[in-house]
Amino acid sequence: MVINMRTIIFCLLGFIFVSIFGTISHFFYFWSGKNKVIGILFPANESTWEHLKLSIFPTLIYFLVGFIAINNNNYIFSFFTTLVVPIILIPLIFYSYTYFTKKSILIVDILIFYLTIFLAFLICYFILNFSSLNNIINFISIIGILFIIICYLTFTLFPPKIFLFKDPITGNYGLIK
């Protein structure tokens, strides 16, 4: 595999952008005076689902802007994968470790966020360096991205009443009023 500096820089900047923007966005809803639009885009409570938004919106922004810098047939699939990795790994790691500890540990939660973002962009790097993938993979990736966006925009307003969406502090679901 040939080392592509443009791809390395793209992925490194992506990791930095999503990490910083995601961290700061944790507070946007409360800083906005609990604005509903801000609450749809950024975490509106302390549920696991809402914390997934820390990676989703920054990743969406980064990849929508980043297509200018990267001309690659695997871009859409790498975009989809970079969205999906934290969505899968954050709850998996969080609920695994809290099963044993019986409680959430803030520093571990923060490290999980950064680790999953790092892994997402590491996988992104490898996908961008694969041979061109079949166009059907890009088509399926577009459908996957759209599905994530629809869920992302919908589940804050209409959260399913399951553990993933329950705020452990208030016991409520969705937007805090």
N, C-alpha and C positions, 0 to 999 in steps of 0.2 A: 504494500500500500504506500502510495506517495503522500508525503506530508504536504498538506495544502495550508499555507499560512493564512490565507484569506478565511478559510473555514475555521481554523483554530481561533483566529481573532473574533470571528462572528460568534462562535460558541462561548468563548471566554467573556465577551461583552454581554452576551445574552444571560449568562450565569450572574454576572455582576448586576445588570439591569434588573432582572427579575428578583434577585435577592434583596436589593436595596428598595426598589419600588414596592415589592411585596411586603417588606417589613414595615415601611412607612404607611402603606395603605391599610394596615391593621387599625389605624386610628381615624381614617377619613370619615366614617359614618358618624362617629361621636363629635368630631371636630366640625362637621357640617350641621350640627344641631339636629341630628337624626333625620336628614333629608332622605326621602324615600328612593329617589333616583340613585343617590350615592349608595344607599343600602342595598340596592339591587346589584350594583357593580362591585362593591367592596364589603368586607365582613361586617355584618350587622348584629352579630351576637357571638358567643363563645363556643358554638357547636363545631363539630368537626367539619361539617359541610361548609360552613361559613369560612373556616380557616383554609379550605381548599381554594377559595377565591384569592388568597394571597398569591397563588401561583397562576391561576387561570387568566385574570385580566392582564397582568404584566406580560405574560407569554403571548397572549393575543396581540397586544400592542407591538411587542418586539418583532414578531413574525410578520405582521402586516406591514410594518415599516421596513423590515430587513430584506424583503424580497428584492428591493432595489440593489442591495449589495451582493446578493448571492444568486447567480444564475445557474440553477442546478435542477435537473429533472426529478430529483428526490426531495425537493424542498417541501412539497405539500405533505408527503409522508413523514418527513422529519418534524414538521410543524405539529402534525397530529400526535406523533409519538411523544414529543416534548410536552404536550398538554396532558397526555394520558398517564405518563410515568408518575408524577406527583399525585394525581387523582387516585391511583391504585396504591402507591407505596405509603403515602401519609397515613391513611386509615389503617392499612395493614400493620405498619410498624407501631403506630400509636396504640391501637387496641391490643396488639401482642404484648408490648411492654407493660401497659397498664393492667393487663390481666394478671401479671405476676406481681407488680408493685402495689396494686389495688388503688393507685392514685396517679395523677398526672404530675410530672416534674417539669417545670417551666423550661429549664435549660435543655432538657432532653427534647422537649417539643420543638424548641427553636432549632436545635441541631438536626432534627428530623427534617424540618423545612429546608434547611440549607443542603443537607445531604441529598434529598430527593431532587432538588433543582440541579445540583451538580451532576447527579446520575442522568437526569433527563437531557442535559446538554452534552454529556459525554456520549450518550447513545445517539443524540442528534449528530454529533461529529462523525460517528461511524456510518450512520445512514447517508449523510451527505457525501461520504467517500466511497459508497458502494457503486457498482456499475449501475447504469440507469435501470430503474425498476419498471415493471410493466405499468402501462397507463391505468389499468383496472385498479391497481393499488392506490394510485392518486385519486381516482374516482371514489373508492371506498373511504379513503382518508378525508375527502371533502365532506362526505356524508357524516363521518364520525365527528369532524370539527363542528359541523352545523348542529349535530345532536348535542354535543357538549355545550355549545352556546345557548341552545334552547333550554336545556336543563339548568344551566347557569343562571339564565335570566328568569326562569319560572320558579325554581324551588325556594327562593327567598320569599316570594309572595305566597306560594302555595306549597309549603313544605310537607312532605309525607310525615306522618306521626311515628317515626322510627328513630332509634338511638342516634343515627348519623346526623340528624337535623335538630336534636334536642340540646338546648343550651344547658350545660351542667350546672350553671350558677343560678339561673332563674327558673329552669324547668320549662321554659316557653320554647316555641318554635317560630322561626322567621324573624321579621323585623321587630325590634324593640321599640315600643312607642314612647 
